[in-house]
Structures are given as C-alpha cells and as structure tokens.
Amino acid sequence: MRCLKCNVDLGETYTKCPLCGEKATDTEPLLKGFTVASYPKNSPVSPTEKEKQPSRGLSREKLKAYFNL
C-alpha cells in the first residue's frame, strides 16, 4: 500500500493515509521488507507503592537556624 499524495509507503493494513487522509492505493511499495509492528494488548497497570520519604522533622531550633533567628 502507498499514499501517492504524500509519497510514503504504508503497511498492508492501512486503507487510508494517516498523514493526509487520502485513500491508500494498492501500489508496490518502494521500500520492501518492512512490516507493521504489532502492539501488545493493553493491560491494567498495577499502582506502585509510593516510597515513604523520611520526615524532615522541622523543629523550632532547626527553623531558627535556617532563618538565622
């Protein structure tokens, strides 16, 4: 399959060009040997546990030292 308007080769499964929307023609592709990549089915992603960040424990002394009070 090819799009003559965009002058690009398309996979065998395309009926129209994804770039311009023009109907794909059943013309011999210029680049041979390329296939359409198959993608795995979507599966739900399990949420990861958020890592506990150590508490900083801002005490009055630390705040005074930070702000030079």
All heavy atoms as a GROMACS GRO file, in nm:
protein
  537
    1MET      N    1   0.084  -0.118   0.000
    1MET     CA    2   0.000   0.000   0.000
    1MET      C    3   0.089   0.125   0.000
    1MET      O    4   0.195   0.125   0.059
    1MET     CB    5  -0.090   0.002   0.123
    1MET     CG    6  -0.183  -0.120   0.136
    1MET     SD    7  -0.290  -0.142   0.000
    1MET     CE    8  -0.431  -0.053   0.051
    2ARG      N    9   0.041   0.227  -0.068
    2ARG     CA   10   0.112   0.354  -0.077
    2ARG      C   11   0.014   0.469  -0.080
    2ARG      O   12  -0.098   0.456  -0.125
    2ARG     CB   13   0.192   0.361  -0.208
    2ARG     CG   14   0.335   0.320  -0.195
    2ARG     CD   15   0.411   0.338  -0.324
    2ARG     NE   16   0.463   0.471  -0.348
    2ARG     CZ   17   0.553   0.532  -0.271
    2ARG    NH1   18   0.597   0.475  -0.164
    2ARG    NH2   19   0.598   0.651  -0.301
    3CYS      N   20   0.061   0.583  -0.031
    3CYS     CA   21  -0.014   0.708  -0.048
    3CYS      C   22   0.058   0.786  -0.157
    3CYS      O   23   0.175   0.823  -0.141
    3CYS     CB   24  -0.017   0.788   0.082
    3CYS     SG   25  -0.095   0.950   0.062
    4LEU      N   26  -0.010   0.808  -0.266
    4LEU     CA   27   0.052   0.879  -0.377
    4LEU      C   28   0.062   1.028  -0.352
    4LEU      O   29   0.150   1.095  -0.405
    4LEU     CB   30  -0.025   0.851  -0.505
    4LEU     CG   31  -0.028   0.703  -0.550
    4LEU    CD1   32  -0.113   0.687  -0.674
    4LEU    CD2   33   0.112   0.652  -0.572
    5LYS      N   34  -0.027   1.081  -0.267
    5LYS     CA   35  -0.023   1.224  -0.236
    5LYS      C   36   0.099   1.257  -0.148
    5LYS      O   37   0.172   1.352  -0.176
    5LYS     CB   38  -0.152   1.266  -0.165
    5LYS     CG   39  -0.161   1.413  -0.137
    5LYS     CD   40  -0.294   1.448  -0.074
    5LYS     CE   41  -0.302   1.597  -0.047
    5LYS     NZ   42  -0.427   1.633   0.020
    6CYS      N   43   0.123   1.177  -0.044
    6CYS     CA   44   0.236   1.201   0.047
    6CYS      C   45   0.363   1.132  -0.002
    6CYS      O   46   0.471   1.161   0.049
    6CYS     CB   47   0.204   1.149   0.187
    6CYS     SG   48   0.069   1.234   0.269
    7ASN      N   49   0.349   1.038  -0.093
    7ASN     CA   50   0.461   0.962  -0.147
    7ASN      C   51   0.530   0.880  -0.038
    7ASN      O   52   0.652   0.881  -0.026
    7ASN     CB   53   0.560   1.054  -0.218
    7ASN     CG   54   0.651   0.976  -0.311
    7ASN    OD1   55   0.616   0.868  -0.357
    7ASN    ND2   56   0.768   1.030  -0.337
    8VAL      N   57   0.449   0.811   0.045
    8VAL     CA   58   0.503   0.727   0.151
    8VAL      C   59   0.448   0.586   0.138
    8VAL      O   60   0.339   0.564   0.087
    8VAL     CB   61   0.469   0.782   0.292
    8VAL    CG1   62   0.537   0.914   0.317
    8VAL    CG2   63   0.321   0.793   0.312
    9ASP      N   64   0.527   0.489   0.184
    9ASP     CA   65   0.483   0.352   0.191
    9ASP      C   66   0.401   0.333   0.318
    9ASP      O   67   0.434   0.387   0.423
    9ASP     CB   68   0.602   0.256   0.193
    9ASP     CG   69   0.679   0.259   0.063
    9ASP    OD1   70   0.618   0.288  -0.041
    9ASP    OD2   71   0.801   0.230   0.066
   10LEU      N   72   0.295   0.254   0.308
   10LEU     CA   73   0.209   0.225   0.422
   10LEU      C   74   0.206   0.075   0.445
   10LEU      O   75   0.240  -0.004   0.356
   10LEU     CB   76   0.067   0.277   0.396
   10LEU     CG   77   0.053   0.426   0.369
   10LEU    CD1   78  -0.087   0.458   0.326
   10LEU    CD2   79   0.091   0.506   0.492
   11GLY      N   80   0.166   0.036   0.563
   11GLY     CA   81   0.151  -0.106   0.595
   11GLY      C   82   0.035  -0.168   0.520
   11GLY      O   83  -0.051  -0.098   0.463
   12GLU      N   84   0.031  -0.301   0.522
   12GLU     CA   85  -0.073  -0.372   0.448
   12GLU      C   86  -0.212  -0.349   0.505
   12GLU      O   87  -0.311  -0.363   0.435
   12GLU     CB   88  -0.046  -0.524   0.452
   12GLU     CG   89   0.093  -0.567   0.416
   12GLU     CD   90   0.189  -0.563   0.534
   12GLU    OE1   91   0.151  -0.600   0.647
   12GLU    OE2   92   0.302  -0.520   0.513
   13THR      N   93  -0.219  -0.311   0.632
   13THR     CA   94  -0.349  -0.296   0.697
   13THR      C   95  -0.413  -0.159   0.676
   13THR      O   96  -0.529  -0.140   0.709
   13THR     CB   97  -0.334  -0.318   0.849
   13THR    OG1   98  -0.238  -0.225   0.899
   13THR    CG2   99  -0.286  -0.460   0.877
   14TYR      N  100  -0.340  -0.065   0.620
   14TYR     CA  101  -0.394   0.071   0.603
   14TYR      C  102  -0.484   0.078   0.481
   14TYR      O  103  -0.453   0.027   0.375
   14TYR     CB  104  -0.280   0.172   0.587
   14TYR     CG  105  -0.207   0.201   0.715
   14TYR    CD1  106  -0.088   0.136   0.745
   14TYR    CD2  107  -0.256   0.293   0.806
   14TYR    CE1  108  -0.020   0.162   0.862
   14TYR    CE2  109  -0.189   0.319   0.923
   14TYR     CZ  110  -0.071   0.253   0.951
   14TYR     OH  111  -0.005   0.278   1.067
   15THR      N  112  -0.598   0.145   0.499
   15THR     CA  113  -0.687   0.172   0.386
   15THR      C  114  -0.681   0.320   0.347
   15THR      O  115  -0.718   0.354   0.236
   15THR     CB  116  -0.832   0.136   0.422
   15THR    OG1  117  -0.870   0.207   0.539
   15THR    CG2  118  -0.846  -0.014   0.445
   16LYS      N  119  -0.637   0.404   0.440
   16LYS     CA  120  -0.617   0.545   0.409
   16LYS      C  121  -0.491   0.593   0.479
   16LYS      O  122  -0.445   0.535   0.576
   16LYS     CB  123  -0.738   0.630   0.448
   16LYS     CG  124  -0.764   0.639   0.595
   16LYS     CD  125  -0.883   0.730   0.622
   16LYS     CE  126  -0.898   0.753   0.772
   16LYS     NZ  127  -1.001   0.850   0.801
   17CYS      N  128  -0.434   0.699   0.428
   17CYS     CA  129  -0.308   0.753   0.479
   17CYS      C  130  -0.332   0.822   0.614
   17CYS      O  131  -0.421   0.906   0.626
   17CYS     CB  132  -0.250   0.853   0.379
   17CYS     SG  133  -0.098   0.931   0.435
   18PRO      N  134  -0.254   0.787   0.717
   18PRO     CA  135  -0.272   0.853   0.847
   18PRO      C  136  -0.222   0.997   0.848
   18PRO      O  137  -0.255   1.073   0.937
   18PRO     CB  138  -0.191   0.766   0.943
   18PRO     CG  139  -0.091   0.697   0.859
   18PRO     CD  140  -0.153   0.682   0.723
   19LEU      N  141  -0.145   1.037   0.747
   19LEU     CA  142  -0.092   1.173   0.742
   19LEU      C  143  -0.190   1.271   0.679
   19LEU      O  144  -0.214   1.379   0.731
   19LEU     CB  145   0.040   1.176   0.664
   19LEU     CG  146   0.153   1.089   0.721
   19LEU    CD1  147   0.271   1.087   0.625
   19LEU    CD2  148   0.194   1.140   0.856
   20CYS      N  149  -0.245   1.233   0.564
   20CYS     CA  150  -0.331   1.328   0.492
   20CYS      C  151  -0.476   1.281   0.480
   20CYS      O  152  -0.562   1.360   0.445
   20CYS     CB  153  -0.273   1.353   0.352
   20CYS     SG  154  -0.279   1.210   0.243
   21GLY      N  155  -0.504   1.154   0.508
   21GLY     CA  156  -0.639   1.103   0.499
   21GLY      C  157  -0.679   1.056   0.360
   21GLY      O  158  -0.792   1.013   0.339
   22GLU      N  159  -0.588   1.064   0.264
   22GLU     CA  160  -0.615   1.020   0.127
   22GLU      C  161  -0.625   0.867   0.124
   22GLU      O  162  -0.563   0.797   0.203
   22GLU     CB  163  -0.501   1.067   0.037
   22GLU     CG  164  -0.530   1.059  -0.111
   22GLU     CD  165  -0.627   1.166  -0.158
   22GLU    OE1  166  -0.637   1.271  -0.094
   22GLU    OE2  167  -0.692   1.142  -0.260
   23LYS      N  168  -0.704   0.815   0.031
   23LYS     CA  169  -0.720   0.670   0.018
   23LYS      C  170  -0.588   0.607  -0.027
   23LYS      O  171  -0.522   0.657  -0.117
   23LYS     CB  172  -0.831   0.639  -0.083
   23LYS     CG  173  -0.863   0.493  -0.092
   23LYS     CD  174  -0.977   0.468  -0.188
   23LYS     CE  175  -1.001   0.319  -0.201
   23LYS     NZ  176  -1.105   0.290  -0.296
   24ALA      N  177  -0.548   0.498   0.040
   24ALA     CA  178  -0.425   0.428   0.005
   24ALA      C  179  -0.447   0.346  -0.121
   24ALA      O  180  -0.552   0.285  -0.140
   24ALA     CB  181  -0.381   0.337   0.119
   25THR      N  182  -0.346   0.346  -0.208
   25THR     CA  183  -0.355   0.268  -0.331
   25THR      C  184  -0.278   0.138  -0.316
   25THR      O  185  -0.183   0.128  -0.238
   25THR     CB  186  -0.297   0.347  -0.450
   25THR    OG1  187  -0.160   0.375  -0.423
   25THR    CG2  188  -0.374   0.475  -0.473
   26ASP      N  189  -0.320   0.038  -0.388
   26ASP     CA  190  -0.256  -0.094  -0.382
   26ASP      C  191  -0.139  -0.097  -0.479
   26ASP      O  192  -0.133  -0.178  -0.570
   26ASP     CB  193  -0.358  -0.202  -0.414
   26ASP     CG  194  -0.308  -0.340  -0.373
   26ASP    OD1  195  -0.214  -0.346  -0.292
   26ASP    OD2  196  -0.362  -0.439  -0.423
   27THR      N  197  -0.043  -0.007  -0.458
   27THR     CA  198   0.075   0.004  -0.542
   27THR      C  199   0.192  -0.065  -0.472
   27THR      O  200   0.196  -0.072  -0.349
   27THR     CB  201   0.111   0.152  -0.565
   27THR    OG1  202  -0.007   0.225  -0.594
   27THR    CG2  203   0.207   0.169  -0.679
   28GLU      N  204   0.286  -0.115  -0.547
   28GLU     CA  205   0.403  -0.180  -0.491
   28GLU      C  206   0.484  -0.079  -0.409
   28GLU      O  207   0.515   0.030  -0.457
   28GLU     CB  208   0.489  -0.235  -0.605
   28GLU     CG  209   0.600  -0.326  -0.563
   28GLU     CD  210   0.550  -0.459  -0.511
   28GLU    OE1  211   0.441  -0.503  -0.550
   28GLU    OE2  212   0.622  -0.519  -0.429
   29PRO      N  213   0.520  -0.112  -0.283
   29PRO     CA  214   0.599  -0.018  -0.202
   29PRO      C  215   0.741  -0.004  -0.255
   29PRO      O  216   0.796  -0.096  -0.314
   29PRO     CB  217   0.598  -0.082  -0.063
   29PRO     CG  218   0.566  -0.224  -0.085
   29PRO     CD  219   0.485  -0.232  -0.210
   30LEU      N  220   0.799   0.113  -0.236
   30LEU     CA  221   0.936   0.136  -0.279
   30LEU      C  222   1.036   0.067  -0.186
   30LEU      O  223   1.136   0.013  -0.229
   30LEU     CB  224   0.967   0.286  -0.285
   30LEU     CG  225   0.887   0.366  -0.388
   30LEU    CD1  226   0.923   0.513  -0.380
   30LEU    CD2  227   0.914   0.313  -0.528
   31LEU      N  228   1.008   0.072  -0.056
   31LEU     CA  229   1.092   0.005   0.043
   31LEU      C  230   1.029  -0.130   0.075
   31LEU      O  231   0.915  -0.137   0.120
   31LEU     CB  232   1.104   0.089   0.170
   31LEU     CG  233   1.165   0.227   0.153
   31LEU    CD1  234   1.154   0.305   0.283
   31LEU    CD2  235   1.309   0.215   0.110
   32LYS      N  236   1.104  -0.236   0.056
   32LYS     CA  237   1.050  -0.370   0.078
   32LYS      C  238   1.109  -0.430   0.204
   32LYS      O  239   1.217  -0.397   0.246
   32LYS     CB  240   1.080  -0.456  -0.043
   32LYS     CG  241   1.010  -0.408  -0.168
   32LYS     CD  242   1.040  -0.499  -0.285
   32LYS     CE  243   0.954  -0.461  -0.401
   32LYS     NZ  244   1.003  -0.370  -0.492
   33GLY      N  245   1.034  -0.523   0.264
   33GLY     CA  246   1.082  -0.594   0.381
   33GLY      C  247   1.036  -0.538   0.514
   33GLY      O  248   1.067  -0.594   0.618
   34PHE      N  249   0.962  -0.428   0.513
   34PHE     CA  250   0.912  -0.371   0.637
   34PHE      C  251   0.773  -0.422   0.664
   34PHE      O  252   0.691  -0.436   0.574
   34PHE     CB  253   0.909  -0.217   0.630
   34PHE     CG  254   1.045  -0.156   0.631
   34PHE    CD1  255   1.106  -0.117   0.514
   34PHE    CD2  256   1.112  -0.138   0.750
   34PHE    CE1  257   1.232  -0.061   0.514
   34PHE    CE2  258   1.238  -0.083   0.752
   34PHE     CZ  259   1.298  -0.044   0.634
   35THR      N  260   0.746  -0.452   0.789
   35THR     CA  261   0.612  -0.498   0.829
   35THR      C  262   0.558  -0.403   0.934
   35THR      O  263   0.631  -0.326   0.995
   35THR     CB  264   0.617  -0.640   0.887
   35THR    OG1  265   0.707  -0.640   0.997
   35THR    CG2  266   0.665  -0.740   0.783
   36VAL      N  267   0.429  -0.411   0.956
   36VAL     CA  268   0.364  -0.329   1.057
   36VAL      C  269   0.392  -0.392   1.193
   36VAL      O  270   0.380  -0.513   1.211
   36VAL     CB  271   0.212  -0.322   1.032
   36VAL    CG1  272   0.142  -0.244   1.142
   36VAL    CG2  273   0.185  -0.259   0.898
   37ALA      N  274   0.435  -0.312   1.289
   37ALA     CA  275   0.466  -0.362   1.422
   37ALA      C  276   0.338  -0.397   1.495
   37ALA      O  277   0.240  -0.322   1.490
   37ALA     CB  278   0.545  -0.258   1.500
   38SER      N  279   0.338  -0.510   1.560
   38SER     CA  280   0.221  -0.548   1.640
   38SER      C  281   0.242  -0.499   1.781
   38SER      O  282   0.353  -0.506   1.836
   38SER     CB  283   0.202  -0.699   1.637
   38SER     OG  284   0.316  -0.762   1.692
   39TYR      N  285   0.138  -0.448   1.841
   39TYR     CA  286   0.146  -0.395   1.976
   39TYR      C  287   0.072  -0.489   2.070
   39TYR      O  288  -0.030  -0.547   2.033
   39TYR     CB  289   0.083  -0.256   1.983
   39TYR     CG  290   0.163  -0.153   1.908
   39TYR    CD1  291   0.130  -0.118   1.778
   39TYR    CD2  292   0.273  -0.094   1.966
   39TYR    CE1  293   0.204  -0.025   1.708
   39TYR    CE2  294   0.348   0.001   1.897
   39TYR     CZ  295   0.312   0.034   1.769
   39TYR     OH  296   0.385   0.126   1.701
   40PRO      N  297   0.121  -0.506   2.192
   40PRO     CA  298   0.051  -0.591   2.287
   40PRO      C  299  -0.079  -0.526   2.332
   40PRO      O  300  -0.095  -0.405   2.326
   40PRO     CB  301   0.149  -0.602   2.404
   40PRO     CG  302   0.232  -0.480   2.395
   40PRO     CD  303   0.241  -0.447   2.248
   41LYS      N  304  -0.171  -0.610   2.374
   41LYS     CA  305  -0.298  -0.558   2.424
   41LYS      C  306  -0.272  -0.482   2.553
   41LYS      O  307  -0.183  -0.515   2.630
   41LYS     CB  308  -0.397  -0.671   2.450
   41LYS     CG  309  -0.443  -0.739   2.324
   41LYS     CD  310  -0.545  -0.845   2.357
   41LYS     CE  311  -0.594  -0.910   2.229
   41LYS     NZ  312  -0.694  -1.013   2.256
   42ASN      N  313  -0.352  -0.380   2.575
   42ASN     CA  314  -0.338  -0.301   2.697
   42ASN      C  315  -0.381  -0.385   2.816
   42ASN      O  316  -0.483  -0.453   2.812
   42ASN     CB  317  -0.423  -0.174   2.691
   42ASN     CG  318  -0.368  -0.076   2.592
   42ASN    OD1  319  -0.252  -0.082   2.556
   42ASN    ND2  320  -0.450   0.016   2.549
   43SER      N  321  -0.302  -0.379   2.921
   43SER     CA  322  -0.337  -0.447   3.044
   43SER      C  323  -0.336  -0.344   3.155
   43SER      O  324  -0.261  -0.246   3.149
   43SER     CB  325  -0.239  -0.560   3.074
   43SER     OG  326  -0.109  -0.507   3.088
   44PRO      N  327  -0.418  -0.365   3.256
   44PRO     CA  328  -0.421  -0.266   3.363
   44PRO      C  329  -0.285  -0.259   3.432
   44PRO      O  330  -0.220  -0.360   3.457
   44PRO     CB  331  -0.530  -0.316   3.457
   44PRO     CG  332  -0.556  -0.455   3.419
   44PRO     CD  333  -0.509  -0.474   3.278
   45VAL      N  334  -0.246  -0.139   3.462
   45VAL     CA  335  -0.118  -0.116   3.528
   45VAL      C  336  -0.142  -0.116   3.678
   45VAL      O  337  -0.228  -0.046   3.728
   45VAL     CB  338  -0.057   0.018   3.484
   45VAL    CG1  339   0.072   0.045   3.557
   45VAL    CG2  340  -0.038   0.018   3.334
   46SER      N  341  -0.067  -0.199   3.748
   46SER     CA  342  -0.084  -0.203   3.893
   46SER      C  343  -0.012  -0.083   3.954
   46SER      O  344   0.100  -0.052   3.918
   46SER     CB  345  -0.027  -0.332   3.950
   46SER     OG  346   0.111  -0.341   3.920
   47PRO      N  347  -0.079  -0.015   4.045
   47PRO     CA  348  -0.016   0.103   4.104
   47PRO      C  349   0.101   0.061   4.192
   47PRO      O  350   0.098  -0.040   4.261
   47PRO     CB  351  -0.127   0.165   4.188
   47PRO     CG  352  -0.221   0.054   4.214
   47PRO     CD  353  -0.210  -0.041   4.097
   48THR      N  354   0.207   0.137   4.184
   48THR     CA  355   0.324   0.108   4.266
   48THR      C  356   0.309   0.178   4.400
   48THR      O  357   0.247   0.284   4.410
   48THR     CB  358   0.452   0.156   4.197
   48THR    OG1  359   0.441   0.296   4.173
   48THR    CG2  360   0.474   0.083   4.066
   49GLU      N  361   0.364   0.117   4.499
   49GLU     CA  362   0.358   0.179   4.630
   49GLU      C  363   0.451   0.298   4.634
   49GLU      O  364   0.564   0.291   4.588
   49GLU     CB  365   0.398   0.078   4.738
   49GLU     CG  366   0.299  -0.034   4.755
   49GLU     CD  367   0.340  -0.125   4.869
   49GLU    OE1  368   0.408  -0.076   4.962
   49GLU    OE2  369   0.306  -0.242   4.864
   50LYS      N  370   0.400   0.406   4.684
   50LYS     CA  371   0.483   0.525   4.696
   50LYS      C  372   0.584   0.502   4.807
   50LYS      O  373   0.552   0.451   4.914
   50LYS     CB  374   0.398   0.648   4.728
   50LYS     CG  375   0.307   0.688   4.616
   50LYS     CD  376   0.233   0.814   4.650
   50LYS     CE  377   0.143   0.855   4.536
   50LYS     NZ  378   0.069   0.977   4.568
   51GLU      N  379   0.706   0.536   4.776
   51GLU     CA  380   0.810   0.521   4.876
   51GLU      C  381   0.791   0.626   4.985
   51GLU      O  382   0.763   0.743   4.955
   51GLU     CB  383   0.947   0.537   4.813
   51GLU     CG  384   0.980   0.430   4.713
   51GLU     CD  385   1.118   0.451   4.653
   51GLU    OE1  386   1.201   0.520   4.716
   51GLU    OE2  387   1.140   0.400   4.544
   52LYS      N  388   0.802   0.580   5.106
   52LYS     CA  389   0.788   0.675   5.216
   52LYS      C  390   0.914   0.758   5.224
   52LYS      O  391   1.024   0.705   5.232
   52LYS     CB  392   0.765   0.602   5.347
   52LYS     CG  393   0.629   0.543   5.361
   52LYS     CD  394   0.609   0.491   5.501
   52LYS     CE  395   0.468   0.441   5.520
   52LYS     NZ  396   0.448   0.393   5.658
   53GLN      N  397   0.896   0.887   5.218
   53GLN     CA  398   1.010   0.977   5.231
   53GLN      C  399   1.028   1.006   5.380
   53GLN      O  400   0.931   1.025   5.452
   53GLN     CB  401   0.987   1.105   5.153
   53GLN     CG  402   0.979   1.083   5.005
   53GLN     CD  403   0.959   1.214   4.930
   53GLN    OE1  404   0.942   1.318   4.991
   53GLN    NE2  405   0.961   1.206   4.799
   54PRO      N  406   1.151   1.007   5.423
   54PRO     CA  407   1.173   1.034   5.566
   54PRO      C  408   1.122   1.174   5.600
   54PRO      O  409   1.141   1.269   5.525
   54PRO     CB  410   1.324   1.023   5.583
   54PRO     CG  411   1.380   1.040   5.446
   54PRO     CD  412   1.275   0.993   5.350
   55SER      N  413   1.056   1.180   5.713
   55SER     CA  414   1.007   1.311   5.755
   55SER      C  415   1.126   1.397   5.795
   55SER      O  416   1.225   1.349   5.848
   55SER     CB  417   0.910   1.297   5.872
   55SER     OG  418   0.978   1.242   5.983
   56ARG      N  419   1.115   1.522   5.767
   56ARG     CA  420   1.227   1.612   5.793
   56ARG      C  421   1.227   1.661   5.937
   56ARG      O  422   1.328   1.707   5.985
   56ARG     CB  423   1.223   1.728   5.695
   56ARG     CG  424   1.238   1.677   5.554
   56ARG     CD  425   1.251   1.785   5.458
   56ARG     NE  426   1.262   1.725   5.324
   56ARG     CZ  427   1.302   1.787   5.220
   56ARG    NH1  428   1.336   1.912   5.230
   56ARG    NH2  429   1.310   1.727   5.105
   57GLY      N  430   1.115   1.653   6.000
   57GLY     CA  431   1.107   1.691   6.140
   57GLY      C  432   1.159   1.831   6.168
   57GLY      O  433   1.260   1.846   6.235
   58LEU      N  434   1.091   1.930   6.114
   58LEU     CA  435   1.135   2.068   6.136
   58LEU      C  436   1.096   2.112   6.277
   58LEU      O  437   0.979   2.135   6.306
   58LEU     CB  438   1.075   2.161   6.031
   58LEU     CG  439   1.122   2.139   5.889
   58LEU    CD1  440   1.048   2.231   5.794
   58LEU    CD2  441   1.271   2.165   5.878
   59SER      N  442   1.193   2.121   6.361
   59SER     CA  443   1.168   2.169   6.496
   59SER      C  444   1.194   2.320   6.502
   59SER      O  445   1.243   2.380   6.406
   59SER     CB  446   1.259   2.097   6.596
   59SER     OG  447   1.394   2.128   6.568
   60ARG      N  448   1.162   2.380   6.611
   60ARG     CA  449   1.183   2.524   6.625
   60ARG      C  450   1.330   2.559   6.612
   60ARG      O  451   1.366   2.660   6.552
   60ARG     CB  452   1.130   2.572   6.759
   60ARG     CG  453   0.981   2.576   6.766
   60ARG     CD  454   0.936   2.636   6.896
   60ARG     NE  455   0.793   2.620   6.910
   60ARG     CZ  456   0.722   2.672   7.007
   60ARG    NH1  457   0.782   2.742   7.101
   60ARG    NH2  458   0.593   2.654   7.011
   61GLU      N  459   1.414   2.473   6.667
   61GLU     CA  460   1.558   2.500   6.661
   61GLU      C  461   1.608   2.498   6.517
   61GLU      O  462   1.690   2.581   6.476
   61GLU     CB  463   1.636   2.400   6.746
   61GLU     CG  464   1.615   2.416   6.895
   61GLU     CD  465   1.484   2.357   6.942
   61GLU    OE1  466   1.432   2.264   6.876
   61GLU    OE2  467   1.431   2.405   7.043
   62LYS      N  468   1.561   2.403   6.441
   62LYS     CA  469   1.603   2.394   6.301
   62LYS      C  470   1.551   2.512   6.220
   62LYS      O  471   1.620   2.565   6.134
   62LYS     CB  472   1.557   2.263   6.239
   62LYS     CG  473   1.632   2.142   6.291
   62LYS     CD  474   1.586   2.016   6.222
   62LYS     CE  475   1.659   1.894   6.276
   62LYS     NZ  476   1.612   1.770   6.214
   63LEU      N  477   1.427   2.554   6.247
   63LEU     CA  478   1.372   2.671   6.179
   63LEU      C  479   1.449   2.797   6.214
   63LEU      O  480   1.479   2.879   6.128
   63LEU     CB  481   1.224   2.689   6.213
   63LEU     CG  482   1.128   2.590   6.146
   63LEU    CD1  483   0.988   2.606   6.203
   63LEU    CD2  484   1.126   2.609   5.997
   64LYS      N  485   1.483   2.813   6.342
   64LYS     CA  486   1.562   2.929   6.384
   64LYS      C  487   1.697   2.930   6.318
   64LYS      O  488   1.745   3.033   6.273
   64LYS     CB  489   1.578   2.930   6.536
   64LYS     CG  490   1.453   2.967   6.611
   64LYS     CD  491   1.479   2.964   6.760
   64LYS     CE  492   1.354   2.995   6.839
   64LYS     NZ  493   1.377   2.988   6.984
   65ALA      N  494   1.761   2.813   6.309
   65ALA     CA  495   1.893   2.804   6.245
   65ALA      C  496   1.882   2.833   6.096
   65ALA      O  497   1.968   2.896   6.038
   65ALA     CB  498   1.952   2.667   6.270
   66TYR      N  499   1.774   2.787   6.034
   66TYR     CA  500   1.756   2.808   5.889
   66TYR      C  501   1.737   2.956   5.857
   66TYR      O  502   1.792   3.008   5.763
   66TYR     CB  503   1.638   2.725   5.840
   66TYR     CG  504   1.615   2.736   5.690
   66TYR    CD1  505   1.697   2.666   5.602
   66TYR    CD2  506   1.515   2.816   5.638
   66TYR    CE1  507   1.678   2.677   5.465
   66TYR    CE2  508   1.494   2.828   5.504
   66TYR     CZ  509   1.575   2.758   5.417
   66TYR     OH  510   1.557   2.769   5.282
   67PHE      N  511   1.654   3.022   5.936
   67PHE     CA  512   1.624   3.163   5.911
   67PHE      C  513   1.715   3.257   5.989
   67PHE      O  514   1.697   3.378   5.987
   67PHE     CB  515   1.477   3.193   5.943
   67PHE     CG  516   1.381   3.130   5.846
   67PHE    CD1  517   1.301   3.025   5.886
   67PHE    CD2  518   1.372   3.176   5.716
   67PHE    CE1  519   1.211   2.966   5.796
   67PHE    CE2  520   1.282   3.120   5.627
   67PHE     CZ  521   1.204   3.014   5.667
   68ASN      N  522   1.812   3.202   6.058
   68ASN     CA  523   1.906   3.282   6.138
   68ASN      C  524   1.832   3.374   6.235
   68ASN      O  525   1.857   3.494   6.243
   68ASN     CB  526   2.001   3.364   6.052
   68ASN     CG  527   2.093   3.276   5.971
   68ASN    OD1  528   2.134   3.171   6.020
   68ASN    ND2  529   2.124   3.318   5.852
   69LEU      N  530   1.742   3.319   6.311
   69LEU     CA  531   1.665   3.397   6.408
   69LEU      C  532   1.730   3.395   6.542
   69LEU      O  533   1.782   3.310   6.594
   69LEU     CB  534   1.522   3.346   6.418
   69LEU     CG  535   1.440   3.356   6.290
   69LEU    CD1  536   1.304   3.295   6.312
   69LEU    CD2  537   1.424   3.502   6.248
   0.00000   0.00000   0.00000
